[in-house]
Amino acid sequence: MGKVTGFMEHTREVPTRRPVEERVQDWFEIYQPFSYEKVRTQGARCMDCGIPFCHTGCPLNNIIPDWNDFAYRDRWRDAIRVLHSTNNFPEFTGRICPAPCEAACVLGINEPAVAIKLIERSVVDYAWEQGWIKPEPPPVRTGKRVAIVGSGPAGMAAAQQLNRAGHSVTLYEKADRIGGLLRYGIPDFKMEKHHIDRRVEQMKAEGVEFMVNAHIGVDVPVEELRNNFDAVMLTGGAEQGRDLPIPGRDLKGIHFAMEFLPQQNKRVAGDDVPGQIMATGKNVIIIGGGDTGADCLGTSHRHKAKNVHQFELMQRPPDERSASTPWPQWPLMLRQESSHEEGGVREFAIATKEFVGDGNGNVKALRTVRVGPAPKFEEVPGSEQLFDADLVLLAMGFTGPVKNGMIESLGVDLDARGNVKTNDDYMSSVDGVFAAGDMRRGQSLVVWAIAEGRKAARGVDKWLMGETKLP
């Protein structure tokens, strides 16, 4: 325990966000600088509990009290060693993870939780600044070859783990850059892409081979992977967006969030995007109240939309932790993302009944109705409304992986939710074909993706070698 009385002496402090009027003019990360001395003070608040519930709150089982203590003691090199022992990419989770570890923090029972996410991000950023993070190529090669399909956080984590175990790993990505949803789903104002780029460079130096513009099952036959590799891992994500098949769905101006967001990320990266979907000067309605919807909201603000509404089917959550989700569970409560601070109107308990056209094939309004609580969502009589809309973005989540192409060609079994079904070692019904991440568990968090990639890598290594030393 770094400082026995630290949690009594210091209050929680985290970086402030840049002023709204400034940050909506650019695509840079939204937080102000925060000194490492202040981070040390936050590390002092960790109580090093006898039973650290933060461990179980974190899908990666990060050894949180240890690196909190090292940060407090100014032992940053030890801190990054412990952090990397369970998490390949803490700069990703330290920026975009919702921090279930903090929701499970024991101090959080009656005080603001330890700023775990801040300390994690600070430790890895400091390590990069000091040049401590270097390539770690394996001392020997096993002669085994592994293909990984999908370069999001699950695929990247699995690739790094398997490569360090000595296998020759090729990571395939259908897009033109590595990173999956981290690259083309998460806006730059939440995580700038140079964080991905330097990890890719590290992994290249370690021996991982990257293949972009390679759509397995479309451009590259599945048989090519099965014939040329000893094992194949599927980490392509849950990319099938949930649709809203109501009258008027065929009108122009209605798009999935994952049509809208990647285009802007490409533009920020310097690409020319002909026909880009823009919110500039438009009445925008985002259907879906989660993180993807908030990302569309922040992007629309930066496009200078005329006005934006974000619709959520569920009732408005309470401002504080609901009694139905007591500590250390993930709390049901209203969350205010940075995008919500920037403007727009959040509408709860609302359902869209019809997309209304302008007579020329374009959407011009949404016909809605207020609804009661789940699971019935009974319509409230007399609550119909009409909202102006020039651009509608569907951000209602994802229903699982895209089935046509690779999954159909491989013939792997699916579970009841339409995800790739695996055993405890993450192997599918097809011998030698493994799956991890959202493609296996459904739409989830970046921290779960990394955890899945690591566990699946262990399963592959065990299957190839008969035993494994991977954590």
N, C-alpha and C positions, 0 to 999 in steps of 0.2 A: 504494500500500500504506500503510494508516493508520499502523501501528507495526511496524517491521521485525522486532522481537523479540517482538511481542505473543503469538504462538502458543506461545512458550517460557516466557513469564512468567505467563500466565493460564490457568487451567483452565476447562473448560466449566461454566457455571452457568445454570440455567433456573429459572423460578418453581416453587415447591413447590405441591403440591395441598393444599387445605383438609383438615383432619382428617376422616376418614371419618364419624365419629359426628356431625359438624356438617353436612357437605354432603348426606348422605342425607335430611336433614330439609327440604331446599328444592330448587328447580329452577334456582338461579343457577349461573353458570359456576364451575368447580371450582378455579381457580387463585388463589393469593395474589397481592397486588400485588408488582410488581418494579420497582425504581427505574430511571429512564432513565439514571442514571449507571452502573448495573450493565450496562445494555444497551450503552452506549458501550464498556465494557471487553470485552464479548463481540465487538463489532465489531472490536476491535483484534486478535482472534485470526485474522482472515481474512488469508491469505497473498497474496492477489491473484495467484494462480498464472498461470504463462505459458499454460497450457492449463486454464482453469477448468471442470473436469468438472461442476461444479454446474449450469452452463448447460444441458448436455445431459441431466442428470438431471431438470431441470424441464421439463414439457411446454410451459410458457409462454415458455421461454428467457429467464427473468428475468435481468437484468444484475446479478447478486448481488454480486460484489466491489465494484462501484461504490457501491451503497447501504450496504453494510457499512462502507466507508471513510467515506462521508458521515456515517453515524451516529456512528462513532468521533470524527470531527472536530467533532461538534455542529452539523453542517450539515443539519438535519432537513428543511428546505424543499427542498434539492437532493435529498435522499434520497427524498422522496415523489414528486418530479417523475420521477426515474428509475424508481421502482417502478411508478408509474401508466403509464409508457410501454409496459409490456408486460402489465400486470394491472389490469383495471378494478376488482376488488374484493379487495384484499389482506387486508382484515379477515376475509373468508371463508376464504381459503386459510391465513391465519396462525393460524386456529383449528382447522380440521378437515382440512387436508391432511396426509397421513402423511409429507410432506417427503422425497420421493425425491431432492431436491437434497442433503440432508444425507447420504444413503446414498452419493452420488457425490462428496462433499467429499474433496479430496486429503489434507487433514489427517487425515481419518478412516482413512487407511491404517494408521496406528500410534498415533493419539491420538483422543480423543473429537472428533467433527466440530464445526465451527463451528455455533453455535446460530442457523442461518439463519431458521428459522420464527419464533423469538422476536423477532429483529431486524425481520423483515418486519411482524409484528403490531404491534410497538412503534412503528415508523415511521408506520404509517397511523393508529394510535390517537392519537399525538401530533399528527399533522396535523389530525385531527378536533377535538381539544381546542383547537388554536390557531386554528381557523376557516379553515384554508387550503383545505379542500375545498369548492368552490362549484360551482354549475351552470355548464356550458360549452355554451350553446346555439350552434348553427351560425350563422355570419354571413349565409349565404344559404340559401335552400331550392331544391331541384332540381325540385320539382313531382312527384316520384315518390313512390308510396305502397307501403309494405311492411307485410305482416301477419306477425307472429311468433306461433306457437302453442306455448305452454308457457313459463312464467315462472321456470323454474329458473335456475341460473347460466349455462347456455349461452344461453338466451333473453334473459336480462337483459344479458349481455355483447354479444350481437349487436345488441340494440335500442339500447344506448348508442352503439355504434360506428356503426351506420347512421344514427342520428339526428344524430350529430355530423358525418357526411358530408353532411348536408343533406336527407336523405330524411324523409318524414313516416311515423313508425313507430307502429303499434298493436300492443300486446302482449296476447294473449289468454290467460286462465287459467281452467280449469274450476272450480277451488276458489274459496273466498270471499276469499282473501288471496293476494298475490303472493309468490313465492318457491319454488314447487315443492317438491322434497325438502328444500331448505334450511329451508323453513317447516314442513312437515308430516312430515318424515322424521328430521331431526336433532334430538335432544332439546335442550331449552334449557340443560341443564347442560353441553353441549358448545359451543353458540353461542346466546346470547340473541338474540331476534328484532328487537330495536331496531336491530341492525346492518343488517338488511334494510330496515327501515322508512326509515332516513335515506337509503339509496341510492335507494329508490323516490321519495322526496321530491326528491332531486337530479335524478333523471331526469324527473320530472314538470315541474320547472322548466326543464329543457332542451327540453321539448316532446314527450316520449314520452307516448302515450295508453295507459292501462291499462284493460282490460276483464276484470272478474272474473265468476265464475258464468257463464262462456261456454264451454260444452263443444262444440268444433267437431266436426261430424259427428253430434252428438246434439241439442243445443239450437240450434246455429247451423249452417245448411247450409254445406257446403264450397263450393258454388257462389257463395255470398255473398262469400266471400273472393276466389275466382278472378275474379269480375266487378268487384269494387271496388278491387282492389289490383294493382299492377304486378308484384309478386313476393310469394311466400309462403315462409316458412321454418318447418320443423317441428323443434321442440326439446322435444318432450313427454316425453322420457325413456324408459327401459326399465322399464315398470311391470308387466309380466306376471310375477308371482311364480312361482317354481319350486314345484310342488306335490309331495306325497308320497302317491301313490295306492296305499295298502296297506290291508289289512282294518281296518275301524273308522274310516276317514277321515270318515265322515258323522256321527260322534258330536259332541255339543255340547261346547264348550270347546276346540276346535281352531281356531286362527285364523292367518292370515298376519300377519307382523310389521307390514305396512303397513295392517292393520286396527287394530292395537294402538297403534302409536306416534303416528299423527296425532291420535287421540282425546285423548291426554294433552297434546299440544301445543295443541290447541284449549282444553282446560281451563286450561292455564297462561295462555293469552291472554285468559281471562275468559269463555269461552263455557260455556253449559250443555250437557252431553253426556249426554242420556238413554241409559240402558242401557250406559254405558261399560264396556269390558272392563277389569276390575281384577284385579291379582295379589294383593290384600290377603288375608293369611291362607291362601294357597293353596300347594300343591306345584306349582311351575312348572318345566316343561322347555322349553328353547329348543333347537330343532334347527337348527344352523348356527353355526359357530364364528367367523364374520367380524365386521366392524364392525357390521352390522345386528343380529346376535345380541348383541353387547356393548351396543348401545343398548337392546335389550329387557331385558338384564340390569340395567343401571343404573336403568331405569324400574321394573322389578320391585322392586328394593331400596327405591326411594322409595315404592312402594305398600305396603311392609311385607309382602312375601311370606313365607310360612312357611319355605320353602327353595327354592333354585333350582339346577337343573343345566343346563349348556350342553353340548350334544352336537356333536362334530365327527367327520366320517367319516374324515378324513385322520389319519395318524400324528402324534404329538406332535412339533413341530419342535424342533431343537436350541436350547439356551439362547443360543449364540453364532452368529455368521454361519456358515452352512454352506459347506463347501469347494466345493459345486456352484454357489454364487452369489458368486464373488469380487468384490471391489471392481473397478469402480464399479457393479456390478449391484445391483438391489434385493435385499437379503439375505433368504434363507430362514432364519427364526429365530423363536423364540417371542416374541410380543408381549404385554405386560401392559398392557391398557387400564385406565383409571381405574375402570371398573365391576368389573373383576376384583379390584381391591384391596378393594372394598366387600363382598365375600362371594361365595357361590355356589361350585359345584364344576364344574370343567371336565373333561369326559370326552372323550378322544381315541380314534380307531380304533373307533368304535361306530356301529352301524347299527340303525335302528328297524325291526322286522319287523311289528308289529301294535299298533294302538291298542285297548286293552281297555276295555269299557264296564262301567257299574255296574248294568245291568239296567233303568235308566230313561232311557237314551239319552244319558248323560253319560260323558265320558272319566274313567277312574279310574286307569289305569296304562298304561305302555308296555312292550311285550315287545321286548327288544333282544338283539343278539349282537355280540361283538367281531370285528373284521375285520383282515385283513392289509393290506399297503401297496397303493397304487394301482399299476397300473390295475385289477387283478383284484379287490381287496377280498374275498379269500377268507375265508369264515366260519371262525372258530376253534372247533373242536368242543368242546362242553361249556362254552361261555362265555355261555350264555343267562342273562339277568337280567330282573327285573321291577322297574320304577321307578314309584312312586306319582306320579300326575299329575292335578291338578284343572284345570290350564290348560296347553295346549301351544301354543307360538308357532313358526311355520314361518319361519325366516330363512335360507333356503338359496340366496339370490340371486335373480336375475331372468333370464328367458329371452328378453327383448327387448320391443319395444313392443307394446301392445295393438293387434291388427289390425283388429277390427271397428270400424266408424264411420269416422273420418277417413281412415285409411290405405287401407281398402278403397274408399272413395268416390273418393279421388284416383287410385287405380290405379297407384301407384308400384311399381317393381320392388324386391324384397327380395334381400338377399344370402343366402349359404348358412346364416347364423346367424339369419335372420329379421329382420335390421335393415334400415332403409331404405338402399338402395344409391345411391351418388352417384359423380360423377366427381371429378377433382382440385380443381374449383372448388366442390365441395359441392352441385352441382345433381343432382337425382334424374332418373329416366327421363322425368319429366313436365316439359316446358319451363316454366321460371319457378318451379318448386317446389324448394326447397332443404331440406337437413336437416343437423342438427348435434347434438353431444352424445351422450348415451346412446342416443337413438333411432337414431343412425347407427352408433355404434361399439360399442354394448352397454354393460352395466353398468360404470361406471368411477368415477374420482375427480372431485372438484369442480374440481381444477386442470385436468384434461383437458376438462371441460365448458366452462370459461371459454376455454381455448385453442381449442376447436372453434367456439364462438360467434364469436370474433374472426376466425378463418379463414373461416368461412362468410359473415360480414358482408363481408369483402373480396371473396369470390366474387360475392355479390349486387350489390355496388357496381360491380364490373367488368362484370357482365352488363347492368346498367341503363344505365351511362354509357359503356361501351366502354373505360374505363380506371379505375384506382383509385389513390388515395394512402393508403388505409388500410394500416396495418402488418400 
